Structures are given as structure tokens and as C-alpha cells.
Amino acid sequence: MCSIMQTGEILDIKKYAIHDGPGIRTTVFFKGCPLSCWWCHNPESLSKATQRLYRPKRCIGCKECLTVCPNGAIEELEEQLHWTAAACRYCRTCEKVCPAEAVEFIGKTMTVDEVVAEITKDTLFYDQSNGGVTISGGEPLMQPSFLMQLLEACGKLELHRTLDTAGHVDTRTLLKAATRVDLFLYDIKHMDPEKHYHYTGVANDTILNNLKLLSRQGARIIIRLPVIPGINTDEENIDRTGSFVASLSGIIGINILPYHCAAEAKYQNLDLKNKAADLQRPSEDVVASVARHLASYNLEVKIGG
């Protein structure tokens, strides 16, 4: 008996990615995440639901969207166009007619076969570069049935499979995924449980325990650590991170990811509050100091993805 093909909520499919695992890759971004990190650079991935993104600077005032909206979700008030979320049915009609691409709906329901069809278009590049497919997010493990089918389909095609996770997931689901994954990119945000909760909205006990179990199962893992001045770059946290990671088996290395504020416009266009508005990029000296501290624990450290 054939299993029912699952559908999933997809944010984006990025081709020719070189920072999400070895070689040239296709990265599939899932929608939905259980964390709400202050510094998230993909705020459009937090909600599993489709979202409307509006870029007011692109709008040329043609009012095509006002004319075609079948649900009356767009109206003109004081010579300004206003969108009412409660009235919107997310039919994407306004997106289709906007000549300036000022309106975009983020999120698309896709079948496993549809995603695989996009992935396999670049098989030649995977073969030449020892690349493959990376499943990222959001948090892919929030859509477990769809994820498992997608991983199995990629496995049948003998594609290298990388899974990017924050680890705040059901342990049984994570270990099930481990039987279908060749490499994990595993995020560690902060070692202090109270600070982790304050800055991400969740505690870190499940995350750290899942990482231990994944390590014991023999998984190959690259740790990803965001570097955010004033939040997790103090010497105590870096030392605790280095000590913890060094105690695990299967760790290939640790990638440190300097914070950047490139997502500020996304927050504005999605009408979301940006908690990281006052955060600054780490200086080269801070990044170098973090790298040295981690390397002192005999870890293979890389700056960047």
C-alpha cells in the first residue's frame, strides 16, 4: 500500500547555496519555528502560516491591487492604500497584478514530489562539487511527516542530505530523522538557560540534551553559534560552549556566525517588531577572540557558514 504523499509549508528554495553544508547545494527553507530569537534574520520563517510582505518604497501608486482584490481587503484612506489582514483570503491576486512587485506572499504549500523536482534540476552541480540538499527553516522538524518523506525521497536519489535544526524538538522525531540525514547543522544560541529563554523564548535543556543524544547515536554534526555582542560573546558563555561541544563525539567543527542587521527591512515590511533593532555587528576583534577561545578546546573553528 502506498503511503499518502505529504504536503509541507515552504518558505523558499535557494539554488547554488555554498554556506549550508559541503559543496554546491539546494537549500529548502521550511516555514515555522518554535523559537523567537531576537536576532533572527529570517523573520518570515517564524510563522508556519502564509504572510503578506509589503514594500512601500516600491509601490508606484497604480492602485491595481485595490481594483482587483475580490475580498475588499485593500482600501484607500486619505490617499493611502491600507490592507486589512482579517479580510484577506490570501488569494495572491494583488501580488500577481502588482507591476512593481511591492506585494509578496511568503509561504507556499508543496508536495514532496514538487520539492524533489526542484532539487533534482541541479544534480549535475551536486555531483561535481560533492554537494546535495539542505533542509533548513524555520525549524524543519516542526513538519515531521513531510520532512521524513522528503529525506527518504532524496536518499533514494543518493543525494547528500543535511538538516539544519535548532534542536528544540521532540527527541524521538529528531532521532528518527538522524537515520535519514548525512550531516546536521545544529544551533547553539546560549549556554545559560535563563538568558537562552529571555532571548529565544524557550529554555535550552531540550536543545542540549537532544544534541548529546544525537552525538551518542553517531551523527555527524557541525555546530553553529551566532556571535551577538552583549548577548552571548562574554568569556564565560564562550568557555561553557567550547567545553560542552568538546565533550561530544561526532562534532566535525563549529561555525561562528557574526550577527548582521540585514533583516531590518523585512521586519518593517512584515509589520513585525524587531527586538534586535539596537544590536550592533560584532567587530573583527570580537569575532577573532571568540574563534580563539573555541579553538583552545581543540575544536575546528570556521568563521561564517
N, C-alpha and C positions, 0 to 999 in steps of 0.2 A: 504494500500500500504506500502510495506516495504521500509525503508529508505536505501540508499546506504551505505554499510559499509565503513567507513573512514580508511585511512591508515595514519600512522604517522612516523616521523623520530625519532628513538630510539637510545640513546647513549648506555644504559646498563640496565640490570635488575638485581638488587642486592638482594639476598636472605638473610634471617635471620638478617635484619637490626634492630638495637636496639637504634639508635640515631635519628630516623626520625619520631618520634611520639610514642604513647604508645604501650607497648608490643613488640612482635616479628613481624616484618613487611617485606613485599617485597617492595622495592623502585624501581620505574620505572623512569629512567632518560630520559627526552626529550632532543633533540638537538635544539640549537638555543637560543640566549639570546639578548635582546636589550641593556643590559649594557655591559661595558667592564672594570670591576673593576680591578684595579692594582693588587690586591691580590688574584684574582680568582684561586682557587685550582683545578678547572676543566676546563682548557682552551680548552679542546676538546669539551666542550659543547657550546662554544660561537657561532660557525657557525652551521647553520642548515644542511649544505652540508656534505657529507661523506669526511673524511680526511684520509690521509695516514700517519701513525706513523712509524718511522724507528728508531730502537735501534741499533746503530752502534757497541756497545760493545758486542752485541750478535752475530753479523754476523761472520760466520766461513769461509767466502770466497769460498763457494762451487759453486757459480755462477748459481745455479738452476734458480733463478729469471730471470737472463739475458737470459737464454736458452729458457724459456717458455713464456716470455712476448709477446703477439700477436700484440702489437701495437708499439713496438720499443721504449717504454718509459724508458727502462733501458739500459744503455750503459757503457762500460768500458773505462775510460780515465785515463791514467797514473797509471794503475794498481788499480784504484779505481772505484767502481760502482757508477753511478750517475743516479738519477731519474728525468725525465722531466715531470712536472705536466701537461703541455699543451698537451702532447702526451698521457697521461694516460687516459684510459676509465674506470678505477675503477672496473675492472672485477674480482679483487681479486685473480687472478691466481698466482701471486707471493707470496701472503700470504699463499695460500694452499700448495705450494711446499716447503716453507722455513722450513728446519728441525730444525732450532734454534729459530723459532718464532721471528725473528728480524723485520719482517714486519707485520703490523696490520692495517686494515682499520676500522676506527672508524665511526660508524653510520650504521643503518640498517632500511629499510622500513618494517614495520609490520602492520598487520591488528589488529583491536580491538580484534577479536577472538584469534589471536595468542598471544597477550599480556595477555589476560584473562586466556588462557590455562597455561601460565607460573605462573601466580598469584595463581591459584586455586590448584596448586600442593602442596601448603603449608597451606591449610585451617586448618589442624589439629593444627598447631602451632599458628595460629591466635586465634582459639577457646580456647586454653589452656592458652594463655597469654593476652587475650583481645587486640590482635594486629589487623593488617589489611594491607591495601595497602597505600603507599605514592607515590604521583606523584611529581617528582622533575625535576631538569634540570641542566643547562639552565633555561629557563622560559616556563613552560608547557602551559601557556595561549597564547603563540605565535602560537600554533596549536589548536585553539579553537574547531573546529568541531570534530576533533579526540579526544580531551580531554573530551568533553561533552559526546560522545558516550561511552568512556571508563569508566567515572564516573557513567553513568547510568547502564552500564553492571555490575559494581561492586556493585552498590546499589541493583540491583535485586538479587544478591547473598548474600545480607545482610552483606557485608564486611564494616568495618570501613574505611572511606576514608579521608586521609589527603592530603592537597595540599600545596606544598612549593612554594612560589612566592616572587618576588622582588617588585611586585606591580606597575611596570611601564607598565601598560596595559590599554586597553580600559575598561572604567568603566562598561559599560553595560555587557561586557563579564565576568568581574570579579563577578558582582552581579548575573549573570546567573549561574556561577559556584557555587556560595555560596549556591544555592538551592540543590546542589548535593554533598556538602562537609560537613564532620562532624567536621573537625578541620583544621585551617590554621596555617602554619608556615610562618610568614611574616617578611621579612628582613627590617631592618632599618640600613643604612650604615653610614649616617651623617646627622645632622640637618641643617647645614649651606648649603644653596643652591649653592653657588659658589664653595665651596670645594667639595660638592657632585658631581657637574658637572665635576670638574677637575679630580677627582679620579675614576669616574664611566662612564663618557661620556654622562650622562643625568642629567637633573635637578631633584629635589626631590619633586616638587609641586604635580605632579600627584600621586606619591607614597604615600605622606602623606594624600592627600585628599581622595584617594581610601581607605586608612586604616580607616579614620574617617567614611566613608560611610559604610564600611564593619562592623565596630563596631556598628553603628546605626541599621544595619539590624539584629543584634542579633547573629552574627557569634562568634564562639569560636576561640580564637586566641592566639598563642604563638609567642612572638616577638623574633627574632633572631638578635643579634648585634655582628658583628665581632669586635674583640679588636685588633687594629693595632697601635702600638706605633708610635708617630709622626704624625698620621693622624687623629684619632678620639678619643683618650684617654684623651684629655685635660678636665679639670674640667668643663669648660663652655659647651662643647658638651655633656658630660655625664649628667649634670644637665638639659640641654634642652631636652635630650632624656627621662630622668626619668619623668620630668614634663609633657611632651606630652603624653607619654604612660599612666601615671597615670590618665590623664583626660578622657581616653577612657573606655567604658564598654566592657565586654566580654573578657578582657585580662586575660588569665589563669596564665601567667607568662612571664618572659623574660630570654632567654638563651643567655649567653655571650660566644662567640666562639673565643678563643685565636688564633691569626694568627700563621700559621706554614708554613714552606718553602718546604714542601714535594713535591710540584708540579714542582720544578725547572727542573727536568729531562724531564717532559712532554713538557715544553716549548722548550727545546732543540730538542727533538725527533720530534716535530711537526714543527720545524723551525719557531717558533714564538718568538717575543720579550717579555722578562719578565720584566715588569716595576717595579716589586717588588723585583728585584734582591738584592737591598741593604737594604731591610727591615729586621728587627730582630724580633724574637719571643718576646712577652711581658713577663716580669719577673713575678714570682708568686705574688710579691708585687703589681705590676701594676694591675694584674687581680683581686686581692683581693680588691684593692682600688676602682676599677670600680664596683665591686659587692656591696660593702658597700654603695657607692653613690646611686646606683639604689635602693637598699633595703630601703634607707631612705625615698623613696617615696611610701612606703608600697606595693612594688612590690615583687612578689615571684621570686627570682633570682636563677638561676641554672648555674653553670659553665660547659660548654660543651653542646652537643646536647640534 
